[in-house]
Amino acid sequence: MSVIDRVRGGITAEASAVLVVNLVPLVGVLVFGWNAATLVAIYWFELAVMSFWAVVRAVFAGRPSEFVPEMLIVGALADRPTAIPIPFTGVGIQLSTLPVIAVLAPMLAVVWFVVGTLTVGVVGSGALEGDAIDTVTLAVFAIFLGEGGRTALEYFYRRGYREHSAQTAIHGVFWRGAVLFFVGLFCSFVAAVADPSLASDEPIGDANPTIAGGVLLVGIVLTKFGFDLVGVYRDQLTAYGESYCVDLELTVEPPAHEAVEASLADDYRRVRPTVGGRLLATTSHAKRPPVTLFVGVFPAVFALGGVWSGAIGLVIVAVVVPLTLVHVDYWLRYAGVEYRVGDDAIVAYDRLFRTPLWRVEAWDESGVRVERDRLDEFLETSTVIVELPDSEHDRRLSGLYEVEPVLEVFDRQPDGADVD
């Protein structure tokens, strides 16, 4: 199929839902006599509906969210190609989705509130007066059902969730929020121009609908509809632009799960961290996320100001918080992992979710070294680090009592032992 054919691929369920959603305000203007203020209000409620269904799609996105693997906690979750299964549905919640929802769901609520302040707040209190309340309620319910039906059909029934991460599933709402903001400003401008009797300090809800109605119908509804169509067909527009060597950058491709080959010879050996090696993070691991060290800046600020009581309290926080974060990150990465060692490969296996995490062949490494710090000496453990030339980060086998089975895979001695 050519690029042009993909652009002309027909009306999708998403485009049909957008068409229905934008027909609602047209019907409101033509049949129920909505004014400009009511239109802006309905668009604000539409943003709330879109945000709700976007969060639903983000929760059940089938691809992992993209984070830097070295990031504290979220990097550990992103490094886990596992999902929490939802019984009898065939879908699951990616572990890397959890921090995205924790951050973006409240952010969407803030965006909705701010957009409402800058749009509905501008149109005044006449947006939902009289019979408009009943019709707007029915319209919002229709929009909710339309967007929900589209999500159920394309995202779940047709398994569109397999092509999205939580980040890509939710980013379209921010586009719609921006569209609504500019539509609200445009609505104010058109109303003021269309009704010359409207004073500069009066809300556009006071505009004469017989004067501004036709202009608003064309200028607001169709403009918003056009922007919504750009959001729907952004993939096709990107492909069309690429055919003419124009990079529109309208799409973001989420990362996909890379299948890990877990098969080994029948006589493979299981190497597991010791109990102490699972529970206590080593110094080398604590050095990896330096962001926790910035917590110590705050006690210094209080101390320089002479507020010693606050400084002492923050000193305790500056010690407890980084240690807690580092250990949570360490537990997520290593507590439930065992290493299956074969003749020429090592497979890291998550025993909790029963899935392989990564595989290293004997010929993949560009360097092997062993790290030990004072805590390792006390626990009689070591950390084996396998350096990979084509990988974003090395493979670390932490908390091991015996490192010889791991080193035998590579048939070599380590490059050196690092002792802290």
C-alpha positions as CSV (number, residue, x, y, z in Angstrom):
1,M,0.0,0.0,0.0
2,S,1.4,3.4,-1.1
3,V,1.7,6.4,1.2
4,I,-1.1,8.2,-0.7
5,D,-3.4,5.1,-0.2
6,R,-2.7,5.2,3.5
7,V,-3.7,8.9,3.7
8,R,-6.8,8.1,1.7
9,G,-7.5,5.0,3.8
10,G,-11.1,6.0,4.6
11,I,-12.9,7.2,7.7
12,T,-11.8,5.4,10.8
13,A,-13.8,4.8,14.0
14,E,-11.8,7.6,15.6
15,A,-12.6,10.0,12.8
16,S,-16.3,9.0,13.0
17,A,-16.2,9.7,16.7
18,V,-14.6,13.1,16.1
19,L,-17.3,13.9,13.5
20,V,-20.1,13.0,16.0
21,V,-18.5,15.0,18.8
22,N,-18.3,18.1,16.5
23,L,-21.8,17.7,15.2
24,V,-23.1,18.1,18.7
25,P,-22.3,21.8,19.0
26,L,-23.6,22.4,15.4
27,V,-26.9,20.9,16.5
28,G,-26.9,23.0,19.6
29,V,-26.3,26.2,17.7
30,L,-28.8,25.5,14.9
31,V,-31.6,23.8,16.9
32,F,-31.3,25.0,20.5
33,G,-29.9,28.4,19.9
34,W,-26.6,28.1,21.8
35,N,-24.6,31.2,22.0
36,A,-20.8,31.5,22.0
37,A,-20.5,31.1,25.7
38,T,-22.4,27.9,25.7
39,L,-20.1,26.6,22.9
40,V,-17.0,27.3,24.9
41,A,-18.5,25.6,27.9
42,I,-19.4,22.4,26.0
43,Y,-15.8,22.3,24.6
44,W,-14.5,22.5,28.2
45,F,-16.7,19.6,29.3
46,E,-15.5,17.7,26.1
47,L,-11.9,18.2,27.3
48,A,-12.9,16.5,30.6
49,V,-14.4,13.6,28.8
50,M,-11.4,13.2,26.5
51,S,-9.1,13.4,29.5
52,F,-11.0,10.6,31.3
53,W,-10.9,8.2,28.3
54,A,-7.2,9.1,27.7
55,V,-6.3,8.0,31.2
56,V,-8.3,4.8,30.6
57,R,-6.3,4.1,27.4
58,A,-3.0,5.0,29.1
59,V,-3.7,2.6,32.0
60,F,-4.1,-0.3,29.6
61,A,-1.5,0.6,27.0
62,G,0.3,-2.4,25.7
63,R,3.8,-1.0,25.2
64,P,6.2,0.1,27.9
65,S,6.7,3.8,28.6
66,E,10.0,5.3,27.7
67,F,12.4,6.3,30.5
68,V,16.1,6.5,30.9
69,P,17.1,3.1,32.4
70,E,19.3,4.8,35.0
71,M,16.5,6.9,36.4
72,L,15.6,6.2,40.0
73,I,12.7,3.9,40.5
74,V,11.0,4.8,37.2
75,G,14.0,3.4,35.3
76,A,13.7,0.2,37.2
77,L,10.0,-0.1,36.3
78,A,10.8,0.7,32.6
79,D,13.4,-2.0,32.6
80,R,10.8,-4.6,33.5
81,P,9.0,-5.9,30.3
82,T,6.2,-7.2,32.5
83,A,2.6,-6.3,33.1
84,I,0.0,-6.8,35.8
85,P,-2.6,-9.0,34.0
86,I,-6.3,-8.2,34.3
87,P,-8.2,-11.5,34.6
88,F,-10.4,-12.6,31.7
89,T,-9.6,-9.6,29.6
90,G,-6.3,-10.4,27.8
91,V,-4.9,-6.9,28.7
92,G,-2.6,-5.8,31.5
93,I,-1.1,-2.8,33.2
94,Q,2.6,-2.2,32.3
95,L,4.8,-1.5,35.3
96,S,6.3,1.4,33.5
97,T,2.7,2.9,33.1
98,L,2.3,3.4,36.9
99,P,4.6,6.5,37.2
100,V,3.1,8.0,34.1
101,I,-0.4,7.8,35.5
102,A,0.8,9.1,38.9
103,V,2.2,12.2,37.2
104,L,0.0,12.9,34.2
105,A,-3.5,12.2,35.7
106,P,-3.1,15.1,38.2
107,M,-1.5,17.2,35.4
108,L,-4.5,16.6,33.2
109,A,-6.8,17.8,36.0
110,V,-4.7,21.0,36.4
111,V,-4.7,21.5,32.6
112,W,-8.5,21.2,32.6
113,F,-8.9,23.7,35.4
114,V,-6.5,26.2,33.8
115,V,-8.1,25.9,30.4
116,G,-11.5,26.4,32.0
117,T,-10.3,29.5,33.8
118,L,-8.9,31.0,30.6
119,T,-11.9,30.1,28.4
120,V,-15.1,29.6,30.4
121,G,-14.0,32.3,32.8
122,V,-13.7,34.7,29.9
123,V,-17.2,34.0,28.5
124,G,-18.9,34.9,31.7
125,S,-21.7,33.4,33.7
126,G,-24.2,33.2,30.9
127,A,-22.8,30.0,29.4
128,L,-25.3,27.7,31.2
129,E,-28.5,29.6,31.8
130,G,-32.1,28.5,31.3
131,D,-32.7,25.6,28.9
132,A,-29.0,25.4,28.0
133,I,-28.3,23.3,31.1
134,D,-30.5,20.5,30.0
135,T,-29.2,20.4,26.4
136,V,-25.6,20.7,27.5
137,T,-26.0,17.8,29.9
138,L,-27.4,15.6,27.1
139,A,-24.6,16.8,24.8
140,V,-21.9,15.9,27.3
141,F,-23.5,12.5,27.8
142,A,-23.5,11.9,24.0
143,I,-19.9,13.0,23.8
144,F,-19.0,10.6,26.7
145,L,-20.7,7.7,24.9
146,G,-19.2,8.5,21.6
147,E,-15.6,8.7,22.9
148,G,-16.2,5.6,25.1
149,G,-17.5,3.7,22.1
150,R,-14.5,4.6,20.1
151,T,-12.2,3.5,22.8
152,A,-14.0,0.2,23.2
153,L,-14.0,-0.5,19.5
154,E,-10.6,0.7,18.3
155,Y,-8.5,0.4,21.4
156,F,-9.8,-2.7,23.0
157,Y,-11.8,-4.8,20.5
158,R,-9.4,-4.1,17.6
159,R,-6.4,-4.2,20.1
160,G,-5.1,-0.8,19.3
161,Y,-3.6,-0.7,22.8
162,R,-0.8,-2.9,21.4
163,E,0.5,0.1,19.5
164,H,0.5,2.6,22.3
165,S,2.4,3.3,25.5
166,A,0.9,5.3,28.3
167,Q,2.7,8.4,27.1
168,T,1.5,8.2,23.5
169,A,-2.0,7.2,24.6
170,I,-2.4,10.4,26.6
171,H,-0.5,13.0,24.7
172,G,-3.4,13.8,22.3
173,V,-5.3,15.3,25.2
174,F,-2.7,18.1,25.6
175,W,-3.2,18.8,21.9
176,R,-6.9,19.2,22.4
177,G,-6.4,21.4,25.4
178,A,-4.3,23.7,23.4
179,V,-6.9,23.7,20.6
180,L,-9.6,24.6,23.1
181,F,-7.6,27.4,24.5
182,F,-7.1,29.1,21.1
183,V,-10.7,28.3,20.1
184,G,-11.8,30.2,23.2
185,L,-9.7,33.2,22.4
186,F,-10.9,33.1,18.8
187,C,-14.4,32.8,20.0
188,S,-14.0,36.0,22.1
189,F,-12.5,37.9,19.2
190,V,-15.2,36.8,16.7
191,A,-18.0,37.7,19.1
192,A,-16.6,41.1,19.8
193,V,-16.2,41.9,16.1
194,A,-19.6,40.4,15.1
195,D,-21.5,42.4,17.6
196,P,-20.3,46.1,17.6
197,S,-22.7,46.8,20.5
198,L,-20.7,44.6,22.8
199,A,-18.6,46.6,25.2
200,S,-14.9,45.6,25.7
201,D,-15.5,44.7,29.4
202,E,-18.6,42.6,28.7
203,P,-18.5,38.8,28.5
204,I,-19.2,37.3,25.1
205,G,-22.2,35.5,26.6
206,D,-23.9,38.9,26.3
207,A,-23.3,39.1,22.6
208,N,-26.4,39.1,20.4
209,P,-26.7,35.5,19.1
210,T,-28.6,36.6,16.0
211,I,-25.5,38.6,15.0
212,A,-22.6,36.4,16.0
213,G,-24.3,33.0,15.6
214,G,-23.4,32.4,12.0
215,V,-19.9,33.6,12.3
216,L,-19.3,31.5,15.4
217,L,-20.8,28.4,13.6
218,V,-18.3,28.7,10.8
219,G,-15.3,30.2,12.7
220,I,-15.4,28.1,15.9
221,V,-16.9,24.7,15.2
222,L,-15.2,24.2,11.8
223,T,-11.9,25.5,13.1
224,K,-11.9,23.1,16.0
225,F,-13.1,20.3,13.8
226,G,-10.2,20.9,11.5
227,F,-7.7,20.7,14.4
228,D,-9.3,17.6,15.7
229,L,-8.9,16.0,12.2
230,V,-5.2,16.8,12.3
231,G,-5.0,15.0,15.5
232,V,-6.8,12.0,14.1
233,Y,-4.8,11.7,10.9
234,R,-1.4,12.7,12.3
235,D,0.1,9.3,11.3
236,Q,-1.1,9.6,7.7
237,L,0.0,13.2,7.5
238,T,3.4,12.2,8.7
239,A,3.6,9.5,6.1
240,Y,2.4,11.9,3.4
241,G,5.1,14.4,4.4
242,E,7.8,11.8,4.4
243,S,6.9,10.9,0.9
244,Y,7.9,14.5,-0.1
245,C,10.9,14.5,2.2
246,V,9.2,16.7,4.8
247,D,9.4,15.7,8.4
248,L,6.2,16.9,10.1
249,E,7.1,15.2,13.4
250,L,3.5,14.7,14.3
251,T,3.8,11.2,15.7
252,V,5.9,9.5,18.4
253,E,6.7,5.8,18.1
254,P,6.5,4.1,21.5
255,P,9.2,1.5,22.3
256,A,8.2,-2.1,21.8
257,H,8.9,-5.1,23.9
258,E,11.9,-7.1,22.6
259,A,11.4,-10.8,23.1
260,V,14.0,-12.4,25.3
261,E,15.1,-15.9,24.4
262,A,15.0,-17.8,27.7
263,S,15.9,-21.3,26.5
264,L,19.1,-22.8,27.8
265,A,20.6,-26.3,28.0
266,D,18.9,-28.6,30.4
267,D,21.9,-28.5,32.8
268,Y,21.8,-24.8,33.4
269,R,22.6,-23.5,36.9
270,R,20.5,-21.1,39.0
271,V,22.5,-18.4,40.7
272,R,20.6,-16.3,43.1
273,P,21.6,-13.3,45.3
274,T,21.9,-14.0,49.0
275,V,19.2,-12.6,51.4
276,G,21.5,-9.8,52.4
277,G,22.4,-9.2,48.8
278,R,18.7,-8.8,47.9
279,L,17.9,-6.4,50.8
280,L,20.8,-4.1,51.1
281,A,21.9,-1.8,48.3
282,T,25.7,-1.6,47.7
283,T,27.7,1.6,47.5
284,S,28.1,1.2,43.8
285,H,24.3,1.1,43.3
286,A,23.8,4.1,45.6
287,K,26.2,6.2,43.4
288,R,24.2,5.5,40.2
289,P,21.3,7.9,40.8
290,P,23.0,11.1,41.9
291,V,19.7,13.0,42.0
292,T,19.2,11.9,45.6
293,L,22.3,13.8,46.6
294,F,20.5,17.1,45.9
295,V,18.3,16.5,48.9
296,G,21.3,17.4,51.0
297,V,21.3,21.0,49.6
298,F,18.3,22.0,51.7
299,P,19.8,21.5,55.1
300,A,22.8,23.6,54.0
301,V,20.4,26.4,53.1
302,F,18.8,26.4,56.5
303,A,22.2,26.1,58.3
304,L,23.5,29.2,56.4
305,G,20.4,31.1,57.5
306,G,21.0,30.2,61.1
307,V,17.8,28.0,61.4
308,W,19.5,25.1,63.1
309,S,16.4,23.3,64.2
310,G,15.2,23.1,60.6
311,A,18.7,22.2,59.5
312,I,18.9,19.2,61.9
313,G,15.5,17.9,60.8
314,L,16.4,18.2,57.2
315,V,19.7,16.5,57.8
316,I,17.7,13.5,59.0
317,V,15.4,13.7,55.9
318,A,18.4,14.2,53.7
319,V,19.8,10.8,54.9
320,V,16.5,8.8,55.2
321,V,14.9,9.9,51.9
322,P,17.9,9.1,49.6
323,L,18.5,5.8,51.4
324,T,14.9,4.8,51.1
325,L,14.7,5.7,47.4
326,V,17.9,3.9,46.6
327,H,16.8,0.8,48.3
328,V,13.3,0.8,46.7
329,D,15.1,1.1,43.3
330,Y,17.5,-1.7,44.3
331,W,14.6,-4.0,45.4
332,L,12.7,-3.4,42.2
333,R,15.8,-4.2,40.1
334,Y,17.2,-7.2,42.0
335,A,15.1,-8.6,44.8
336,G,13.1,-11.0,42.7
337,V,15.7,-11.9,40.1
338,E,17.6,-15.1,39.6
339,Y,20.3,-15.7,37.0
340,R,20.1,-18.8,34.9
341,V,23.6,-19.7,33.8
342,G,24.2,-22.0,30.8
343,D,27.3,-23.0,29.0
344,D,27.4,-19.9,26.8
345,A,24.7,-17.5,28.0
346,I,23.1,-16.0,31.1
347,V,19.4,-15.2,31.4
348,A,18.1,-12.9,34.1
349,Y,14.7,-14.2,35.2
350,D,12.0,-12.4,37.2
351,R,10.6,-15.0,39.6
352,L,7.7,-12.7,40.7
353,F,6.3,-12.2,37.2
354,R,7.8,-15.3,35.8
355,T,9.3,-13.7,32.8
356,P,12.9,-13.3,31.4
357,L,14.4,-9.8,31.6
358,W,17.5,-10.0,29.5
359,R,19.9,-12.4,28.0
360,V,23.7,-12.1,27.5
361,E,25.6,-14.4,25.2
362,A,29.2,-15.3,25.9
363,W,30.4,-13.4,22.8
364,D,28.3,-10.2,23.5
365,E,30.5,-8.8,26.3
366,S,33.2,-6.2,25.7
367,G,34.3,-6.3,29.3
368,V,33.6,-8.2,32.6
369,R,34.5,-6.9,36.0
370,V,33.7,-7.6,39.7
371,E,32.9,-4.9,42.2
372,R,33.1,-5.2,46.0
373,D,32.6,-2.6,48.7
374,R,32.8,-2.8,52.4
375,L,29.2,-3.9,52.6
376,D,29.9,-6.7,50.1
377,E,32.9,-7.8,52.2
378,F,30.6,-7.9,55.3
379,L,27.9,-9.9,53.4
380,E,30.5,-11.9,51.5
381,T,28.9,-10.9,48.2
382,S,30.0,-9.4,44.9
383,T,28.5,-7.6,41.9
384,V,29.4,-8.8,38.4
385,I,29.2,-6.1,35.7
386,V,29.0,-7.3,32.1
387,E,29.8,-4.4,29.7
388,L,27.9,-4.5,26.4
389,P,29.1,-2.4,23.5
390,D,25.7,-2.0,21.7
391,S,23.6,-1.5,24.8
392,E,22.4,1.6,26.6
393,H,23.5,0.2,29.9
394,D,25.6,-2.6,31.3
395,R,24.2,-5.8,32.9
396,R,24.7,-6.0,36.6
397,L,24.4,-9.2,38.6
398,S,24.3,-7.9,42.2
399,G,24.5,-9.7,45.6
400,L,26.2,-12.9,44.4
401,Y,27.9,-15.2,46.8
402,E,29.6,-17.2,44.0
403,V,30.8,-15.4,40.9
404,E,32.7,-18.3,39.3
405,P,29.7,-19.8,37.5
406,V,29.1,-16.4,35.9
407,L,32.7,-15.9,34.9
408,E,32.9,-19.4,33.4
409,V,30.3,-18.4,30.8
410,F,32.8,-15.9,29.3
411,D,35.7,-18.2,29.8
412,R,37.9,-15.4,31.1
413,Q,39.0,-13.7,34.3
414,P,37.5,-10.3,35.1
415,D,39.2,-7.2,34.0
416,G,39.7,-6.2,37.6
417,A,38.1,-6.0,41.0
418,D,36.8,-2.6,42.0
419,V,36.8,-2.2,45.8
420,D,35.2,0.8,47.5
